[in-house]
Each structure stands twice: as C-alpha cells, then as structure tokens.
Amino acid sequence: MITQAGGVPRGDARLEALHWTHVYSGKVRDLYTSEAAPGRVLVVASDRVSAFDHLLEPGIPGKGAHLTQLSLWWFGRLGMRNHLAAAHPSLGEHLPPGIAERAMLVHELDMHPIEAVVRAYLVGSGWLEYQQTQSVCGIPLPAGLGNGDRLPEPIYTPAFKAPLGEHDENISFDRTVELLGAETAAAIRDASLTIFRTAAAIAEQRGLILADTKFEFGSDPATGELTLADEVLTSDSSRYWDAETYAAGGIHRLDSFDKQIVRDWLAANWDKTGTPPELPAEIVERTAARYEELIERLTA
C-alpha cells in the first residue's frame, strides 16, 4: 500500500481494481468514488490510530470494522435522515474480504464545516475552558463544577473543522450562524441535541454513560435536506463511561471506551517532538479490547 507523508494511505489496490478511485484520506477513513455509482461515496474505515495529531504505529486490529458496525447500528435507531445509500453486506459491489466489513456506501452530500458537539458532562477541552471562564463555547455554567461532573442539561458546543493535522477550534453558536446561516445552524443544533438524548437513553439501558459526542451533517445537493453523515456515536467520536464505575468514584471513574489507553501511554513516553514511538503490543491489545467491549455491550 502506497502512503502519503504521515502514513495516510493513498488508496487500496484491491478497490482500484474494482474501479473505485481514491479521492481522500483522513486520519481514519478513506473515501472512494466510481463512475458506476454516481452520487455515491464508498467510505472505508481503517485500523489507523492517532493521538496528539500524529498517526501512530501499529494500528488497532479490528478498529475499522468496529467503528463501521457501530455506526450502522446507531443509524438504524436514531430516527434521523442519514447518508447511507446501502449498508453492509448489501453494498452493490463484491468487496474484498477485509474491506466489506469496514465499508459504507453513502450519498454524496454538501458537508457543513462544523463538528456538532454535544456535552452532558464537563470533561476534556470543556473542562479546560471552564476552569478559565466558567463557560464552554460561550455557554455560562454553574460555579463549583469539577472534572467529570454532570451538567444540568446537555449543551451544544460546536467546533470549526480544521484541516487534517490541525486542531478543531471551539466556536460559539453565533459563529455557526455566521458560517451556515441562522436556519441551518439552528437545525443542526436542534437535531444534535435530540439525537444525543435518544442515544444517551439507549446507552443508559446498557449500563453506559454517554458523556459527550460529535456529529457531522451535510445537505442533500438536490433537496437541501439536512442529513446525518460520517460516523455516529462510535468510540472515536464519543466518550462512553461505565455507569457503575462512574458512580463508585475513584481514579477510574472517567475511563472511556476508546483510545484513552493510547493517549495515556503516549503522554507518559513521548515529549511530543519528532516521530512518536511505536505502540507496545500490550497497549494495542488493551485498546482493541476496549473497542470490542463497547460494541458488545451496546449491540448485544
């Protein structure tokens, strides 16, 4: 497989042999189009893993399949128009083994340049901002909150999507109005909060807390209809906690079902200069187990 600088694949020869043309690679996903499927995009999730804006080696085995299957599971439960044109295993193409379970065939959309973030708990970048301003993205919050505390109600805290390799920028709702127009900005905010509440209730039934998540939306080029896109409510886009562990308190109450193990190891073993070190096998195995545990608990 040919790679660009930073290790991002340019494309997979097996798909190119089936006349899928590689058009874009992000940190995790590769996008392909085909003259035989106009208006459609083949989205293939990889096992790549990144932290601190660097792609790491090796990847996490099974990660791409987990992200794809979890997205497909959630798309069927949210009651929101989404971008799926055909879901695995009915992609309309005979995809090679090792790709089919990581692939979604979706409608091409006019994507909106924001991350639609919803937070129900004060953690991560929200906690850092709160310590400075007692607010998150311009939304005032009660005094005296601590790291990981539940908010009075979920809040919508959008971010501007930065180019690959750069940090997304937290912005105010007013800024999204400037970027998208009042009607679209409000529609994305309202849809995000509604989807979040639906998903949080489903997670709660399975002993999980959905602390925060990010959605992406586009508009149908023909009708302008708002459409949920990309991945949804996966380990990479969302922060899930075990409800029992959270309630018990202690140092592990905020342990999430994602690549936190990778981030913690890298923070302790790399000064963020030069090339990141290779991930030890034990870290890779533990991270893969967390991805696997989440999908089992949600979909069982």
Summary of the structure (lengths in Angstrom):
residues: 300
radius of gyration: 19.1
end to end distance: 35.0
largest distance: 58.8
contacts: 915
relative contact order: 0.15
helix: 32%
strand: 27%
